[in-house]
Amino acid sequence: MHIRDLAVVTVLLAAAAGPLEAQRTGDRARLIFTVSGAYVQGKGLWFVADQPVLDDPSRTDHLALGRSIMPTFGAGLSGTYFAGEHIGINGDAFLIGLGYEDNCRLVQGVQSEQTAQVCADIDQAARRAAAVTLSGGAVFRFYSREPISPFARVSAGLLFSNQSSVLTQGFSNEGVQLTIYEDSKRARVTPSLALGVGASMPLGRAYHLRWEVRDNIVGIETVSSPTADARTEPAHDRTFKHLFSVLIGIDVVLERQRGRRY
């Protein structure tokens, strides 16, 4: 056999080896888009046991104030790329909510009727919000070829919140607004982290049902101490709260097999 003929045979064999190897390994690169609904648990946020409020120099009321994160429903949108069987990279947007519910009570007897009315207005007041986390990370899946495929994920990103966790206000019966705690920065961007475990199962060739339990670790400003009087900005610190959520969603799976495009 001439050298030229040998070279041609070698090239043909190498070209054939690619598809054969792809068939052996499955060539299961996947691009997965997920739309999910979620339930996010509530959490206590901060509490001040004795906040003085001066109506005039001769009348001072003392309020016990607290704030909690309300449980809520959220939604998620994510995309994940798996180059192989197990490890994927993920980008995620999650509407986490972060609405607040306040509590207020008078620690001592009523000195000012207007302050008592403001406290009653604050008590059980609920404020909805639309905080969103944007994050990126990694996903590790097990038994990707089986009917049920468990996975674990970790991601880090930013929380975008349009509502202050410090600002506290109420109204009297006459409509007079009293600000107990002011906040010079109403909207904030803070770090976030998410850890999740779940599983997916096929509903059809290109659709999977997915569920996930996720620990959303978000940075939120909390009031750390009372002020000498109301109408001022209190000392506050950033703390990280664990907000657990349950997500159920649908995967749209784009899969490349045997050298074909998606």
C-alpha positions in Angstrom: 0.0 0.0 0.0 1.3 3.4 -0.9 1.9 6.0 1.7 -0.8 8.2 0.1 -3.3 5.4 0.3 -2.4 4.7 4.0 -2.9 8.4 4.9 -6.4 8.4 3.3 -7.4 5.2 5.3 -6.0 6.8 8.5 -8.1 10.0 8.0 -11.3 7.9 7.3 -10.8 5.8 10.4 -10.2 8.9 12.5 -13.4 10.5 11.1 -15.4 7.4 11.9 -14.0 7.2 15.4 -15.7 10.5 16.4 -19.3 9.4 15.9 -18.5 5.9 17.4 -17.1 7.5 20.5 -20.1 9.8 20.7 -22.4 6.8 20.5 -20.5 5.0 23.2 -20.6 7.9 25.7 -24.1 9.2 24.7 -22.8 12.7 23.8 -25.4 14.0 26.3 -24.6 17.7 26.4 -27.8 19.4 27.6 -29.1 22.9 27.9 -32.0 23.1 30.3 -34.3 26.0 30.9 -36.5 25.9 34.1 -39.6 27.8 35.1 -40.7 27.3 38.8 -43.2 28.3 41.3 -42.1 28.5 44.9 -43.2 28.9 48.5 -40.8 30.9 50.7 -41.0 30.5 54.5 -41.2 33.5 56.9 -38.6 34.5 59.4 -38.1 36.8 62.4 -36.0 39.8 61.5 -35.4 42.2 64.4 -36.9 43.3 67.8 -36.5 46.3 70.0 -37.8 45.9 73.5 -38.0 49.5 74.6 -38.1 52.4 72.1 -38.9 55.8 73.7 -41.2 58.1 71.7 -41.6 61.7 72.9 -44.9 63.4 72.1 -43.8 66.5 74.0 -41.2 66.9 76.8 -43.7 65.9 79.5 -45.1 62.8 77.7 -42.9 59.9 76.7 -44.3 56.5 75.6 -42.2 53.3 75.4 -42.9 50.9 72.5 -41.8 47.3 71.9 -41.3 47.0 68.2 -40.6 43.9 66.0 -40.4 43.0 62.4 -40.7 39.7 60.6 -40.3 38.5 57.0 -43.7 37.2 55.8 -44.0 33.8 54.1 -44.9 34.3 50.5 -45.1 32.7 47.1 -42.3 33.3 44.6 -41.1 32.3 41.2 -37.8 31.3 39.5 -36.3 31.2 36.1 -33.0 29.5 35.4 -30.8 28.0 32.8 -28.3 25.2 33.2 -25.7 23.8 30.8 -24.3 20.3 31.2 -21.3 19.5 29.0 -21.3 15.9 30.4 -23.2 13.6 32.7 -22.9 15.2 36.1 -21.5 18.8 36.4 -23.4 21.8 35.0 -23.1 25.6 35.3 -26.2 27.5 36.2 -27.7 31.0 36.1 -30.8 31.8 38.2 -33.2 34.6 38.8 -35.5 34.1 41.9 -38.4 36.3 43.0 -38.0 35.9 46.8 -40.5 38.5 48.0 -39.2 39.9 51.3 -42.4 41.5 52.5 -42.5 42.6 56.1 -45.0 42.3 59.0 -44.6 44.6 62.0 -45.6 44.3 65.6 -46.0 47.1 68.2 -47.2 47.3 71.8 -46.9 49.8 74.6 -44.5 48.7 77.3 -46.0 51.0 79.9 -49.2 53.0 80.3 -50.4 55.3 77.6 -49.0 58.8 77.9 -50.0 60.1 74.4 -53.2 58.9 72.7 -51.7 59.8 69.3 -48.7 57.6 69.9 -51.0 54.7 71.0 -52.9 55.1 67.7 -49.7 55.0 65.7 -48.6 51.9 67.5 -51.9 50.2 66.8 -51.5 51.1 63.1 -48.0 49.6 63.0 -49.1 46.5 64.8 -49.8 43.7 62.3 -49.1 46.0 59.3 -48.1 44.0 56.3 -46.0 45.4 53.4 -45.5 43.4 50.3 -42.3 43.6 48.3 -40.6 42.3 45.1 -37.0 41.4 46.1 -35.1 39.4 43.5 -31.9 37.4 43.7 -29.6 37.0 40.6 -27.0 34.3 41.0 -24.7 31.9 39.2 -23.2 28.6 40.3 -22.8 24.9 39.8 -25.1 21.9 39.7 -24.1 18.2 40.3 -26.6 15.6 39.2 -26.7 11.9 40.0 -28.0 9.1 37.7 -28.7 11.4 34.8 -29.8 8.4 32.6 -32.3 7.1 35.2 -36.0 8.0 35.4 -35.4 10.0 38.6 -32.2 12.1 38.7 -31.3 13.7 42.1 -29.2 16.8 42.1 -27.4 19.3 44.4 -26.7 22.9 43.6 -24.7 25.9 45.0 -24.8 29.5 43.8 -23.8 33.0 44.9 -25.1 36.3 43.7 -26.9 39.5 44.7 -30.2 40.4 46.4 -32.0 43.4 44.9 -34.6 44.8 47.4 -36.9 47.8 46.8 -38.1 48.1 50.4 -36.3 49.1 53.5 -36.0 46.6 56.4 -35.3 49.5 58.8 -37.9 52.2 58.0 -40.9 52.0 60.4 -43.9 54.3 60.2 -47.5 54.5 61.3 -50.5 56.8 61.2 -52.8 58.2 63.8 -56.6 58.2 63.5 -56.4 61.7 62.1 -54.0 60.6 59.4 -50.9 62.1 61.0 -47.8 60.1 60.0 -45.1 59.3 62.6 -41.8 57.8 61.5 -40.4 55.7 64.4 -37.2 54.7 62.5 -35.9 56.6 59.4 -33.7 55.0 56.8 -31.6 57.1 54.4 -31.2 54.2 52.0 -34.6 52.7 51.1 -33.4 50.3 48.4 -30.3 48.0 48.8 -28.2 45.5 47.0 -26.7 42.8 49.3 -24.9 39.5 48.9 -26.9 36.2 48.7 -26.1 32.5 48.6 -28.2 29.5 47.8 -27.9 25.8 48.6 -30.4 23.3 47.2 -31.2 19.7 46.7 -33.9 18.1 44.5 -34.7 15.8 41.7 -36.1 15.7 38.2 -38.1 13.1 36.3 -39.1 13.1 32.6 -42.6 14.0 31.5 -41.8 13.6 27.9 -38.8 13.6 25.5 -38.1 17.3 26.1 -39.9 18.1 29.4 -39.0 17.2 33.0 -40.8 17.8 36.2 -38.4 19.3 38.9 -38.7 19.9 42.6 -36.1 21.5 44.9 -35.7 22.4 48.5 -33.5 25.5 48.7 -31.8 27.4 51.5 -31.7 31.1 50.5 -29.1 32.9 52.6 -29.7 36.6 52.1 -28.1 39.7 53.7 -30.6 42.0 55.3 -30.2 45.2 57.5 -31.6 44.7 61.0 -32.2 47.3 63.8 -29.6 46.6 66.5 -30.6 49.1 69.2 -33.2 51.8 70.1 -32.7 55.5 69.5 -33.0 58.3 72.1 -36.2 59.3 70.4 -38.2 58.4 67.3 -37.8 60.2 63.9 -34.1 59.3 63.6 -32.1 56.5 61.9 -31.3 53.7 64.3 -28.1 51.7 64.5 -28.4 48.8 62.2 -26.3 45.8 61.1 -26.3 43.4 58.1 -27.3 39.9 59.1 -27.7 36.8 57.0 -31.0 35.1 57.2 -31.8 31.5 56.1 -35.1 31.5 54.1 -36.0 28.0 53.1 -38.2 27.5 50.0 -39.8 24.7 48.1 -39.8 25.0 44.3 -41.7 22.9 41.7 -41.2 23.6 38.1 -40.9 22.4 34.5 -37.6 21.8 32.7 -37.4 22.3 28.9 -34.5 20.1 27.8 -32.5 20.7 24.7 -30.2 17.7 24.2 -27.4 17.1 21.7 -26.8 13.5 20.7 -24.5 11.8 18.3 -22.9 15.0 17.1 -26.2 16.7 16.3 -26.9 20.3 17.2 -29.6 21.3 19.7 
